[in-house]
Structure formats: C-alpha cells, structure tokens
Amino acid sequence: MNGLSLYAIAAGGIFLVCFLFQARTTLTKWAKPMSVLFSQHLALPVLLRRHRTVGPWSRLGFLACVTYVAINGTVVFFRPHSLSETGRRAGELALVNLMHPLAAAHLGSLADHLGISWRTCCQIHRATGWMSIALLSFHIIVEVQREGFTFPLDHTRNLFTLIGTTSIGFLVILSISCIRRWSYEVFLRGHQLMTGIFIYGIWRHLPNHGGPPKPYLYVGLATLVLNTGLETVSFLYRNGIFSGHGTPRALVSFSPEGTFAHSKSRVAILIRVVLPRPIKFEAGQYVSLWMPSMGWWSWTQTHPFIVTSWSRGNLDNIELLVQPRRGMTADLFRLARSASGHPVSFPALFTGPRGTSQSVDQYETVLLIATGFGIAATIPYLKKMIHGHNTCTLQVRRIHLVWQVETLDMVQAAESLLNPLLQDILDKGYILHISIYVANGLAQDKTPIGRHQRACYYQGTPDYENILAVEASGDRIERLPGIQDEQGRTLVMVSAAEFTRDNIRKNVRQVLHHGVELMELEYQPS
C-alpha cells in the first residue's frame, strides 16, 4: 500500500468519524420523541387481548413473531431444488434455532449474560423452542414421504432417532399450561431430562462427517458448558463452599411473627438469609434458594425470591418476602407454623443475584404500582430512591406508592418493611406518599395514617387513569415561586397482577406526551 492510499484512508476516516459524531448528536436529540412514538404505536397498543391461554400481544410482539416466522420460512422454502432439500434445510435450521435454548441450564443466568429481562428471555426461549419443534416436524414428514423410505430399528442410528423424536412429544406434553401449574418442579425437571435425551438422540442421528449440521449442535453445547462453568464458579464462591466461613443459613419466620398462622392466603413469610461473605445487590434483583434439608422432596426444588434488602454497599444478609403457595413455599409455611412463632433455621444455598435493575436516575416523579405481593419488588427501589434523594445523588422529588390489596392482613404482614421507608425526613422533604387500596374491611372510604398523613387507606380499587394524570401533571411537587423550574420526567414502575398491568398500559399510553415512561419490574405477581 503506497502513501497516497494511506492518505486517502486517513482522510476518509476523519470525515467518517466527524459524520458519525454529528449523527450521534442528532439521534440523541430525536431519541425521546422517537421513544414516545415507538411506545405509542408499537410497544403499548394491544393487538390481541389477554385470554386464558394466549395474549396479550402488542403490535411490536406480533410484528416480531411474524418477522421471525417469515425469516425461517424464507430460509427453508426459497428456491429449493427439491422437496428433500427443504426437509434438509428445515432440519439444519432447527439446530440453529436450538442454540438459544441450549445456551444455559438456567434462563436467569442467560438473561443476565444477554442484558435482557427474565421475561424477555423466556419469550425468546419459547419462540425458538416451538420453532425448532415445527421445523423438526416438517423435516420428519419430508423424510417419511421420501420414495423408498425405510426405518429399521435394528440400526443404532435409527433407534436413537426414534428416542429423540419421542422425547419431543414428551416436551410438548410437559409444556401444556395445566401441567406446569399442577407442579412446576415436575415440569422443570422433566423438561430438562427430555431435552437431554433429545440432544443425545439428535447427536447420534447426525452423520459423523465434518461440516454442517453437527457444528451447530456443538456451538450450543459449548455455550452451555461455558455458562455452566461460570455459574458453578460463582455459586461456589458466593456460597463460601471452600472458604471456611460456612454456608448460608436461612431464618424462616412469619411476618409479623405469630400472626395469621393458619391460612396460607393470609400470611407472609419472611426469610433472612445470612451470607458467608458480603455481596452487592442492586434494586430489583432476585436469588434462587435451595434448602434440601426441609424434606425428602426438597432437594429437587429451587425457588426464585425477590430481594427486598438494598444498600449502597455490600450486604452480609438479605431479606425475602415470600407468598406461601405450592411446592417449596408451602413447605416453608408448614415448617414456620410448626415452630409456634419462633424463627426456623435451615442451611441453604443460593444462586444470584440475578435480574436487571432498572435505572431511576433521570426522573423527577416516580409512581410505583403494586398489587398483593408485588410490593416486594418495589421496596428495594423505594430504599434506593429515598437514599438517593437524601444524598442528592438522584433527581427524584416525589415518590407515590399505590398498593392494591384484598384485605388489611397483607398490609400488616409487610408493615415492618414499609414503616422504615417513611423516615425520609431530610429537610422535611417527605417525598414518599403511600396510598393503600383495600378491597374490603375498612369502615370508611378514606383513613389517613400518621401525623403527617403521608400514608392513607382507601376503600375500593384505584382510579389509575386519574392517578396517572395527576402525577404526570407535576402539580403535587412544590416549586419555588418566581423561579423557572422545568417539569421533569415521570416514571411508572409496575409489579402487579396481569389485568392491572393491562389497564395501566392502556392509561399510560394516554399520557406519554407528558414525559411519562412505563417500566414493568422483573417480578410480577400472578
């Protein structure tokens, strides 16, 4: 390469850098209006409403699904030389799609590595899994229809092909929603077992010669081994397995202790996990807890729990607010009840922290909406924002928590976690306001609590449309007279039941032009 070419490349590079820098500035200026348009017309509008088995589908979700199906269909059916070639393409493409489902044994760790939420990772896992099953089914149909097709089972390759195909059928059966709800642990372990059998059957089915399609399978398995290795090292380190500090211990008690100990629907369980070494937890993250000593079946059970603790530094113990339901949480309820109000201690192991922590740095008003045990997901964000306000590290000037519950029992169960949050008394700022809506059990429609009346009970259900309009207007923030004080942005954080989230999405769409953004937290109660 001569000097003239080097000069031309350098000059062109300088112009390209200047152009990209200017384009970045322009895109940054248009980012907010484009984000509003994106949410207004793609992310929030519902194309298919929520039903028992499907939905809701937003326009964006439907567009992504159609695009994904169209791309796979184009790859399979674009100018094939024969029907047999389409079947071969479908089989190879199925292995390419399987690289995501095979990438990690735990979707939480894969979501963290990809920087996406657990729910988004589940949607990708579900889409790629069903697409792989559809492509493999087409591959099988084409092969069976091929002229002169024979399938003697005395050949080892054919036998393992049949085993792998049968495992696909079991995977489909296990994915039926009623089976998942009946016993999630059975579904999860069965899903993992059938996947392992399927992968081994496919590996024995594929030809031994080099080139596609076996390398696709190797890439997925190599990613799985790498992720599993990293998770194992992190698991051993954080649990202090070889450190000599002992393993974590979980102290299980009712919250409040000794109250409502006879009904799972009216009690909350508080778990305090003592860690062998301090660990940094961000707001909104969760851990998966394993306590094999609880019972004979508990060694197969792990359960994710949202961490309600938060600190600017590392934590040497964490608190978990647990809703007793089925499986592991039902065992916790039974053991805590048998202890007659005293904390029960168990050796425990955990994986985590996992999950994405949402940024709350650039907002003046934050509205948090929770139903039932969704309050657990909001508590660490409340702690973080109050600390940020007191230390002048966040812009937040008003926080409004709207909590919808069925009875006062749930409020009393979380009282020990909420009361300290009302101590945001720096310069008498009092930025936190709590509105608790109780479906039944109140004598009056409105009952203020405390001297400053920053918390209040309401009878009935919230009017989310009116609440969003008031918070988006910024009228509840005190502003100095005679000073130009531009209104900041408003963030709506939601951890609520499904139909409540649907209602909030619809109402947020009406106030997007006021600088309102919607953020659904990692944990959503059922």
Summary of the structure (lengths in Angstrom):
residues: 526
radius of gyration: 27.2
end to end distance: 65.0
largest distance: 90.3
contacts: 1587
relative contact order: 0.09
helix: 50%
strand: 18%
